[in-house]
Amino acid sequence: MKYFIDTANLNQIKEAHDLGILDGVTTNPSLMAKEGIKGESAVNKHYQTICEIVEGGDVSAEVTTVDFKSIVKQGKKLAALAKNIVVKVPMIPDGVQAIKWFTDNGILTNCTLIFSAGKAMLAAKAGAAYVSPFIGRIDDSGWDGIELIEQISHIFTIQQIDSQILAASIRSSLHIIKCSEAGDNVCTCPLESIIGLTKHPLTDIGLAKFMEDAKKFA
């Protein structure tokens, strides 16, 4: 499974990259606003900086329009910023149409805001490189986000669909593990959820014991 970090914070992206496990980055307008990035020029420059940090990893850059022509126009500009940009498109009818256009013209896409297997199937049919189910938000609505990952994975396996499942709205380290078990291809999450995978009280106890015993050889 690939590990993407869901942020526009450059320090966090660098930390994940330095950890040696970063495969890509996802962003959205809300994450850009959180970092105080405003205006098309500043946003585009920020995307380019992220792409330089991640190097060969995919960086999802989200369109901020909802009609076909505008999505295509903005998506073309985003794709031109760097070779590892993936255009992030919402799961709406015009979005599906745009994904097909991007696919036919050699531009990779990530279909976002997926909350059902049917939405994932349509996005994949249009040629999306990634489909992004929002499992945390699904859990918030009283449904099971991990169950949706399992369902999409099952369908994609049977139908031999190449689109990768990119689990988004990750809320915890446990979510990452459960997504992996469910057949997810990629998870995108906050840095703290990834770092959380390194933590366990027994690791802390064992390390403290090792360090104490090591002093005896000093």
N, C-alpha and C positions, 0 to 999 in steps of 0.2 A: 504494500500500500504506500502511496505517495503522501508526503506531508507538506501541505501548504499552510502559510500563516495568513490569517484574515485580519489585516491591519493596513494602515497607511503610515504607521510610525516607523521612521527609518531606523531608529536605535533598536527597536524590537526585531526588525527584519535583519539587521546586521547581526544581532545576537543569535538568532535562529540559524543564520548562514554560518556563523563561526562555530556553532555546535556541530555542523557537518551533516545535518539531516534535512536541510531545507530543499524542497523540490520546486517550489513556486509560491506565488502570492496572489491573493484575491483582495480586491478593494471594492468600495462602493461610494456613492456620494456622501453618505452619512459618516463613513470613516475618514474621508477627506476633510469634511467639515469639522470633525472632532480634532484634527490636527491643525486647524486654522488655515487650510489651503483653499483659497477662493480665487475665482476667475479662471477662464479657460486656459490662458497662458501658464498660470502657476500650476494648475492641475496637470497639464501636459508635461511640464518640466519635472514635476514630481514623479509622474509615471516613468519618465526616462531615467531618473535617478534610481528608482526601484529596479528597473530592468537591468541597469548596470550592476547593481549589487547581486541580483539573482543570477546574472549571466545567462546560462542556457535554460533556466527554468521558466515555465510559463507564468505570465503576469496578466490576470484578468482585469481589464479596464472597462468599466460599465458605461453604457450609453445613458443619456438623461432625457431621451425623447421617446415618444410612444407611437408614432406613425411610421409606416414603412419607409418612405422616402427620407425622412429625417434620421431614422435609425441607420440606414445605409450610408447617408452622407457623413454622419458623425463617426460611425464605425470605421469607415475608410480612413478618416483622419487619425483615429486612435491606432489603427493597425500600422499606419505609416510611421509612428513614433519610434518603434523598435521591432526587431524581428521576432522577439518572444512575447509580443502582446497578443492576448486572446480577447476578442471583443465579447463583452458580457451583455447579453440581451434578455429582456424579461419574457416570461412565458405568457404571451398574449398573441392573438391572431396575427397582428402586424409583425410581432417579434418572430414568429415561426416563419413567416414569409421572408423576413430579412435574413434569418439564419440560412434558409435555402439559397438566397442570393449570395451570401458570404461564402457558403460552401462551394457553390459553382464557380466562385471567383478566387478560390484558394486562400480564404481568410478563416482562421480558426475561431470558433465561438464557444462560449459557455452560457448555457441557458439557465437563468436564475429564477428564483421564486417558484420552484416546483413543489407542489404539495400533494401530488397523486401520481400513480403509475401511468395513467393516461397521458398526463402532461409530459412525463419523461419519454414515453413512446413517441409522441408527436415531435418533440425536440430531436430525438434520435433519428426519426424518419427524415427530418429536414437536414440532418447532417451535423448536428452539434457535436463538437469534440468532447464536451463535458455537459452533463446534466446535473443540476444542483438542487437536491431535495433539502429543505430546511427542517432538519429533524427536531431541533430545540423548539421551534415555533409550533411544530406539529404536536409535540408533547404538551405544550402550553394549552393547546386547544382541546386536550382530552383524548387525543389519539396517540398511537405509538409510532414515533419516528423511525426507530430501528426496524420495526415490522415493514415499513415502507421500503427501506433499503433492501431488505430481504426479498420483497416482492419484485422490485425493479431488477435486482440482480438475477432472480430466477427467470424473469421474462427475457432479459437481455441474453442470458446463457442459452435458453431454448431457441430464441430467434437469431442467435449468432450476431448480435448487434455490437458494433465496435465502440460506440460512445462510452466514455468512462463516467462512472457514477462518482460525483464529487459531493460528499456529505458536507453540508454547511450548517450554520447555526449550532455548532458544537458547544456544549455547555460545561463539559468536564472531561477529565482523563478517561473516565469509564466510558463515555460516549465514543471515544476513539477506539477503544478495545472492542466494544460492541459492534461498531461499524465494520471493523476488520473481520469479525466473526460472521457478519451478515453478508459479506461479499463485496464490500465497498472497494473502489479503486483508489480514491483520493479522499483525504479529509482536510478541510480547511478550518482552522481554529485559532483562538487566541494563543499567544506564546505561553501563558501560564498553564494551559491545558497540556501542552507538549512537555513543559518542564515538570509538570505533575507526574508524568510517567516515570521520572527518575527517582521519585520519592517513595519511601516506605519506612515505617518506624523500625522494623527489624534491620534494615540496611543501616540506619543511623546507629543503632545499638551495636551491630557487628563492627562497623567502622571504628566506633569509639573504642571497642575492645582491642581491635587490631593496633590502633594508634598507641594505646596504653602499653600493650605488650612490646611494641616496637621500641619504646623508650628503654627497655631492658637491654637492648643491644647497642645502645649509644655509648 
